[in-house]
C-alpha cells in the first residue's frame, strides 16, 4: 500500500506560521500534481494549493499571499509554508499526489489548529 508521509501539523496562535511537508515514495513514478487539501469539521475536503511538475501553482483564494507551496520533483516531496494563520485555517490537511496516469494518492492527514 502506497503511503504518503506527512508532517508539520500543530497548534498555533493566530498570526503564526507552520510548515507542512509530505514525502511520496520513490515507487510512485510520473508524478504530475502534488499539493494539499484540507477538511474542516462539518465541511467537505477542499483544495488549498497544488503544483504541477512544471512548477505551476494553484491556490485557493483565501490562502493567496499567506501560503506558499513548493516541491522537489527529484525527491517526490511537497511542502506548504503557511504564514499569517487564521482560526478559519483550522482543519485536517491532506497531502495529495496525482500521477500522469491519473492515479491519485492521499496522505493520512495532519491536524492544524489555529487558536489563541
QUIUR-V294145 format. One line per field, one symbol per residue. ss: DSSP state (a for helix, b for strand, c for the rest). Layout:
# QUIUR-V294145
ss: ???
This chain:
# QUIUR-V294145
ss: ccccbbbcccbbcccccbbbbbbcccccccbbbbbbbbbccccccbbbbbbbccccbbbcaaacccbbbbbbccccbbbbbbccccaaacbbbbbbbbbccccbbbcccbbbbbcc
